[in-house]
């Protein structure tokens, strides 16, 4: 069985000590094992609070905002959508918008300039201090109200319901950072029954890939380094490089098949529970002479149903690059020489039980005459 895979070092063939070291922790590094142990002794509540603090502290740093503001496809998608609806907001002169996670205020200010009567900008990180000043400096204090609070704790005594919720909550692999539940909490509390969510719909896709350049740089590199045989490090290189998904730019030439949608979120309807765990069947045929190195993933967002607003923001390999790039799951055991092989199985996505803002992603694949593949990744 699996003759063509025999060249693959994989985890097999290692010394028992090494296997125990790598396998015993199910792919986690020893340091992660220690962290897990520490965390297991923390209450769920204090672990979540710690994650929140670390997460929000990261947004007090200017560089993350710089990356987002320099991401032209991202800025253009939101700008186009806001301009599209702005015409109606100007006509009605009565539109209220909440910007969940306003950051440096880009979206709140765009909405105010496009014709919203009132914009409520909520920001939980220390960036909210500067956000207030930015709003004042742009002479928008009468229209944009800044709330320095967590979205979940937003209290608006004078506002019963709003017409629009805008938010840029998307993380790597769409869901990483797990900010979406904060947006849904605001939706459920404040959005009018026929109100508008921007974005309105998001799809998460995966596609099989062969990544020779990555393999050369991260794995085969260790075969011979400056004339020295360092192949003893190969198993460690595999375990290290494949433990977590990588955020990198994938070329279209690296794709081995069509994208497979694994999640389709209607932002008007999705509930927090829907994000805790989901799975989707995966089925594709390997092109001749190719090797399956893993899967690339990306997402696309609609900003309403008008054709000009569909997939207005896409992070696919065929779209202009964004700061999200693509998220790649490199398999520890690639599938070699795949001409005509049919693969079927599923991908399972589960919220991380320890890191409240992380996920665990598992690919299970079968092909006739091949060892089954079970590849698990920590997104944290
Ligand atoms: N809207 C801005 C920033 C988007 S990044 C822009 O498009 O440029 C997401 C922002 O949401 C960060 O500034 C982060 O601090 C904030 N945020 C994340 N979770 C939040 C929560 N629960 N409540 C309030 N703000 C939150």
Boltz pocket constraint, residues with backbone or C-beta under 6 A from the ligand:
constraints:
  - pocket:
      binder: B
      contacts: [[A, 55], [A, 56], [A, 59], [A, 60], [A, 65], [A, 68], [A, 69], [A, 100], [A, 101], [A, 102], [A, 103], [A, 104], [A, 105], [A, 106], [A, 107], [A, 122], [A, 123], [A, 124], [A, 125], [A, 127], [A, 149], [A, 150], [A, 151], [A, 152], [A, 167], [A, 168], [A, 169], [A, 179], [A, 182]]
      max_distance: 6.0
